[in-house]
């Protein structure tokens, strides 16, 4: 009987030990960055100026997030209409070079430029090329990269 009583006391004590504090707006601070390193692939397939600028701003925000600062590798993959971000005729050069100086990989889909008859001379010389944007997304996702499509 004594053993049963001790067992019940322990069981009751254990169940109370699992009660968690209620999460409220005042005590919620977001996810904890517990890994040593993170990888994120930003996807751009839109030519809208607002969308392009928003995507570049989002990349900067991730780079400056105190939880991720110094612990993240970011790649921007442009394909389809997203090629506009890398065209010399558009006003994104200073934003792109600033991101590149922070270590962002700037990649363009080769299929897009071939299919649209765009010369590499029309694009900034500091960008990299991948065979296909979709292939890049698939491979990066299976490598564990977070995919972000603002």
N, C-alpha and C positions, 0 to 999 in steps of 0.2 A: 504494500500500500504506500509505504514511504517512497519507493522508487517511482510509482505512478504519479504521486504528488510532485516530486522533483521534475519529472518529465513534463508535466503540464505547466509548471512554472517556467521551465526553460523554453517550452514551445511558445508560451504567451510572450515571454521576453523577446524571443527571436522575431515574432511577428511585428512587434512594436519597433524593433530595430530597422525594419525595412520601410518605415514611413518616411517619405521624403518631404522636404520643405516645399511649400507651394511656390511655383514660379509666378512672379508678378512683374509688371513692367519695371518696377524699381530695382529688382534684383537680377533681372535677365541681362547678361552681357554678351550674348551670342556664343557661337561655337568656339571651342578652344582649339588652337592650332597645335596639336600634339605631335605631329610628324616633323621630321627634320627638314623635309623638302616637299614642295607641291608643284604640280605642272598643270597649266591651263591652256586650252586652245580656244581662241576667240575666232568666231566664224563671221565673215562679212561677205554677203552675197546681194547687197543692195547698193544702189548708186545715190540714194537720197542723202543730201548733205547733212541733214539733221541726224540720220542714222549713222553715217560715217563718223561724224564728230562725237556722237554719243558713245559709239563703240571705242573710239580712241580715249575718250574721257574715262570710260569704265576700266580700260586697261590700266590707266594711270592710277585710278582709285584702288585697284587691286594691288598694284606695286607699292602704294603708300599705306595700305592697311597695316597697322602696327602688329597684327598677328601674323602677317605674311611677309613683312618687310625683310628682305635678305634671304627668304626661304622659298622663293617662287620663280619658276621659269615660265615665260609666257610666249606663245606663238600666235601671230595673227595670220590666218589663212584667208586670202581673198580669191573668190572665183565668181563666175557669172558676172552680174552687174557690179559686184564688189571690186572689180579691176579698176574702177574709177579712182579708188583711193591711191593707187600707185601711178596714175598718169601724171606726167610732168605738166600737163595743161591745167591741172586742178591744184587748189591752194593748200595741200596737206603736207608739203615738204618739211616744214619746221616741226610740225607735230610728230611726223614719222621719225625724223632724225633724233628728236628728243627721246622717243620711245626706244629707238635702237641703241642710243647711248646708255640707256638703263638696262640693256640686255635683251630686249624683246626681239624675237625672231620674226622677220617680216617675209612672208611667203606668198607666192602667186601661183595659181594653177596654170600649168602649161597648156592644158586643153583649151582653156578659155581664150588665151591669146592666139592660139593656132586657129580655132574655130571662128574667131572674130577678126582675123587677119590684122592683129596688132603686133607691131614690131617691138622687140625688147628696147629699142632706142626710144620709144615713146614713153617708157616707164623709167622710174628712178633707178640708177645703176646700183644702188645699195640693197636692192631686194633680192631674195632667193626664189628659186623655182622648184616646184614639186610636179610630178607627172599629172596628178589630178587632185583637185580639192576634196572630192568625196573620198578618194583613197586615203588622203592625209587624215581626214576626220575618223575614218574607220580604224586605221592603224593606231592613231593616238589614243582613241577611246579604249582599244584593247590593251594598250600599254598603260592604262590607268589614268590618263589625263582627263581632267574635268573639261567638258565642252560647254562653252558659253556662246549663245547666239542671241545677243541683245536685240 
